[in-house]
Amino acid sequence: CRGLRGSSKRGKFRVSEGVTSVLFVCDDNAAASVMAEAILRAAGGRRFRAFSAGFAPAPSLAPELLAFLAGRQLPVTGLYPKPWTEFVAPCGPRLDFVITVSEGAAHRPAPEWQGDAVLAQWSVDQDPADMFWMLQRRIKIFASLPHSRLPRRSIENRVHAIAAWQ
């Protein structure tokens, strides 16, 4: 299996190969989680690998969502609804962070993700414009954290605190 490999050891939170892999999860993987994936792709550059998934993925993404993202110069190539099961499979990518962005996803039992991921809940507004601005602020803060230089507990606390940013 080939995937991103991250590990946590005592002391510092380590991300192998300098790439931090992040999975955003919501119920249907049709709006918030896809939006978060696109924002992190743009804001995180090569330091991050962004994914999104849903517990009951929609059959497709709304053209309005893709137009909304493209209108903000965000990458839309390769965005599509994916099931969360792709990320628990033995050959799935190793995850450093799993962030739920909906209340429904947050209340589901957490699967056994690949890797020793930091888990966080960032519920967002349902209005697409508000959702976008809220996610953009949070993800820019998240991307600016010194992920490889802080102890795991400190990173966890900071990632959880980001949820309060509106």
C-alpha positions as CSV (number, residue, x, y, z in Angstrom):
1,C,0.0,0.0,0.0
2,R,1.2,3.5,-0.8
3,G,-0.2,6.4,1.2
4,L,0.9,9.3,3.2
5,R,2.6,8.3,6.4
6,G,2.5,10.4,9.5
7,S,3.3,9.4,13.0
8,S,3.1,10.7,16.4
9,K,5.9,9.9,18.9
10,R,6.5,11.2,22.3
11,G,7.4,14.8,22.3
12,K,6.9,16.5,19.0
13,F,4.1,15.8,16.5
14,R,5.9,14.4,13.5
15,V,4.7,14.4,9.9
16,S,6.7,12.3,7.6
17,E,8.0,13.8,4.3
18,G,7.0,17.2,5.5
19,V,3.5,16.7,4.3
20,T,0.5,16.9,6.7
21,S,-2.5,15.0,5.6
22,V,-5.9,16.3,6.6
23,L,-9.4,14.7,6.1
24,F,-12.5,16.9,6.3
25,V,-15.7,14.9,7.0
26,C,-19.3,15.9,6.9
27,D,-22.6,14.0,6.3
28,D,-22.9,14.0,2.5
29,N,-19.5,15.3,1.3
30,A,-21.3,17.8,-0.9
31,A,-20.6,21.2,0.6
32,A,-18.7,22.0,3.8
33,S,-16.1,19.2,3.6
34,V,-15.5,19.7,-0.1
35,M,-15.2,23.4,0.4
36,A,-12.6,22.8,3.2
37,E,-10.6,20.5,1.0
38,A,-10.4,23.1,-1.8
39,I,-9.5,25.9,0.7
40,L,-6.7,23.9,2.3
41,R,-5.4,22.9,-1.2
42,A,-5.0,26.6,-2.0
43,A,-3.9,27.8,1.4
44,G,-1.6,25.0,2.4
45,G,0.4,24.6,-0.7
46,R,2.7,21.6,-0.8
47,R,2.9,21.3,3.0
48,F,-0.6,19.7,3.1
49,R,-2.5,17.0,1.4
50,A,-6.3,17.7,1.7
51,F,-9.1,15.2,1.5
52,S,-12.8,15.2,2.1
53,A,-15.4,12.5,2.7
54,G,-18.9,11.9,3.9
55,F,-20.8,9.2,5.8
56,A,-23.5,9.1,3.1
57,P,-21.9,10.8,0.1
58,A,-24.1,12.7,-2.4
59,P,-24.1,11.3,-5.9
60,S,-22.4,14.4,-7.3
61,L,-21.4,17.9,-6.4
62,A,-23.8,20.8,-7.2
63,P,-22.5,22.8,-10.2
64,E,-23.3,26.0,-8.1
65,L,-20.7,24.8,-5.5
66,L,-18.0,24.3,-8.1
67,A,-18.8,27.6,-9.7
68,F,-18.7,29.3,-6.2
69,L,-15.3,27.8,-5.5
70,A,-13.9,28.5,-9.0
71,G,-15.1,32.1,-8.7
72,R,-12.8,32.4,-5.6
73,Q,-9.9,31.0,-7.5
74,L,-9.9,27.7,-5.6
75,P,-9.0,24.4,-7.2
76,V,-12.0,22.4,-8.2
77,T,-10.2,19.7,-10.3
78,G,-10.6,16.3,-8.7
79,L,-13.3,17.3,-6.2
80,Y,-16.1,14.8,-5.9
81,P,-18.1,13.2,-3.1
82,K,-16.2,10.3,-1.5
83,P,-17.3,7.7,1.2
84,W,-15.4,7.7,4.5
85,T,-14.6,4.0,3.9
86,E,-11.9,5.0,1.5
87,F,-10.0,6.4,4.4
88,V,-10.2,3.4,6.7
89,A,-9.2,0.8,4.1
90,P,-5.7,-0.8,4.6
91,C,-4.4,1.1,1.5
92,G,-6.0,4.4,2.4
93,P,-3.9,7.4,3.1
94,R,-2.4,7.8,6.5
95,L,-4.1,10.8,8.2
96,D,-2.5,13.3,10.5
97,F,-5.8,15.2,11.2
98,V,-9.5,14.3,10.8
99,I,-11.8,17.3,11.2
100,T,-15.5,17.0,11.1
101,V,-17.3,20.0,9.8
102,S,-21.0,19.1,10.5
103,E,-22.9,18.2,13.7
104,G,-24.1,15.0,12.1
105,A,-20.7,13.7,11.3
106,A,-19.4,14.7,14.8
107,H,-22.0,12.6,16.5
108,R,-21.2,9.4,14.6
109,P,-18.8,6.9,16.1
110,A,-15.3,7.6,15.0
111,P,-13.9,5.0,12.6
112,E,-10.4,3.6,12.9
113,W,-8.7,6.1,10.6
114,Q,-5.3,5.2,9.0
115,G,-2.7,6.7,11.2
116,D,-2.8,8.3,14.6
117,A,-4.8,11.3,13.6
118,V,-5.7,14.3,15.7
119,L,-9.5,14.5,15.8
120,A,-11.3,17.8,15.9
121,Q,-14.9,19.2,15.4
122,W,-15.4,22.5,13.5
123,S,-19.1,22.8,13.0
124,V,-20.0,25.5,10.4
125,D,-23.0,27.5,9.4
126,Q,-25.2,26.1,6.7
127,D,-25.4,29.2,4.6
128,P,-22.8,28.7,1.8
129,A,-21.2,32.1,2.0
130,D,-20.9,32.1,5.8
131,M,-19.6,28.5,5.6
132,F,-16.9,29.6,3.1
133,W,-15.7,32.6,5.2
134,M,-15.7,30.6,8.4
135,L,-13.8,27.7,6.9
136,Q,-11.3,30.0,5.2
137,R,-10.5,31.8,8.4
138,R,-10.1,28.6,10.4
139,I,-8.0,26.8,7.7
140,K,-5.7,29.7,7.3
141,I,-5.0,29.7,11.0
142,F,-4.6,25.9,10.9
143,A,-2.2,26.0,8.0
144,S,-0.1,28.6,9.8
145,L,0.5,26.4,12.9
146,P,4.0,25.0,13.3
147,H,2.8,21.4,13.0
148,S,6.2,19.7,13.1
149,R,7.6,21.8,15.9
150,L,5.0,21.5,18.6
151,P,4.2,18.7,21.0
152,R,1.1,16.7,20.0
153,R,-0.9,17.9,23.0
154,S,-0.2,21.6,22.0
155,I,-1.2,20.9,18.4
156,E,-4.4,19.2,19.6
157,N,-5.3,22.1,21.9
158,R,-4.8,24.7,19.1
159,V,-6.7,22.7,16.5
160,H,-9.6,22.4,18.9
161,A,-9.5,26.1,19.8
162,I,-9.8,27.0,16.1
163,A,-13.4,25.8,16.3
164,A,-14.3,28.9,18.2
165,W,-13.2,31.2,15.3
166,Q,-16.2,32.5,13.4
